[in-house]
Structure formats: structure tokens, C-alpha cells
Amino acid sequence: MVEIRDTAKLATGFTQNLEEIQNHLQFIKSKGMTALLDAIYLGIHEMRKGRNPRKALLIISDGGDNNSRYTESEVRDLVREADVQIYAIGIYEPTISRGRTVEESNGPALLTDLAEQTGGRHYQVENLAELPDIATKIGMELRNQYLIGYSPLNQERDGKYRHVEVKLVQPRGMPLLRAFWRMGYKAPAK
């Protein structure tokens, strides 16, 4: 778990001890500056140490960043290259309750962009009572995914980013299906 304040710090490494995570979350208070992009960068680097072949990073934030060393473009590039799905739970106060900073106003778009780049999703929350349902949805989604592979026609080893498009054929008589996928990949370099 990465804690976000004016800096990003690893609060706890990989653990199966749910109680340890819950206890840590219970005492986190939001205040001051936020280094969200640094935290995402650190989280993705920590995920490389993970043993599971499929990896997901859960971000719980308003998406505002006002104190990171890394830029949005640097983090976006890292996210595109990492083999990690990002799920974001954006906790937002109603716009009328207080004046939002520019960073807070841009937060939902940032979280949506980062999640969609990886085939993950961004869930917006205005009522904290929705959190358990959203966490359940994310868990179900992670357990009910299919892995599709393909061989690209373009075999050039040029290190360029390649966009991927997935088209879903809706089966008759089935409920509406929706596909989420990694928006692209970086081709190997020579």
C-alpha cells in the first residue's frame, strides 16, 4: 500500500493480511499537498515485485496532484508500458460544497485516462456508502476477465507505441456485454 501525502511512501508491502491494511487505512487523514503521480509511479514499480502474472493497482483518490516530481506524461508513459491494470475509485465532494482547485477539477479526467489506458476502470463516488459496492464490482471484474492474445501484423522492432482496438460481437439473447482492454503496447526495440 502506498500512502499519498506531500510525498509518496510505501506504507506496507505485499500482504495477505487484510486487517493490517484496514488498520492502516483507518488512520489516514487527507490534508496538505498531494503527490498522486509519484504514488502511482511507486505503486507500479512495487507491482513489478509481485509474483502473480496478472496485476492490478487500486487508486483511491480525488485525482488531484499538486506536489509530484513526476509529470502526467511520464506517468502516462509508464502506465502504458507496465503490465498492470489500474482501477480508480474517485472520491469527490459535490462541486457546490467548496471551491475546487484546478488539480481537483482535473482529477476525474486523469483517473479515467490512466485506468482506460490499462484496461481498468474509474468509478466515481460522491457518497461514501457506495464504496463497498464499488469494491465488490472491482473484485468481481478482476475475477471474471478473459485474456486475449494476438500476433501483430507489424513486426517492426522500432520501440514505438501501437494502439490496439477490440471489437465485441454482441451475442443474440445475451445481456449487453462491454469490453475493456489495454489501449496499446510498446513494441520491442532492436
Secondary structure, DSSP 8 states (H G I E B T S, - for coil): -EEESSSEEE---S-S-HHHHHHHHHT----S---HHHHHHHHHHHHTT--SSS-EEEEEE----SS-SS-HHHHHHHHHHSS-EEEEEEE---GGGS---HHHHHHHHHHHHHHHHBT--EEEESSGGGHHHHHHHHHHHHHT--------S----B--EEE--------TTS-------B-EEE--B-
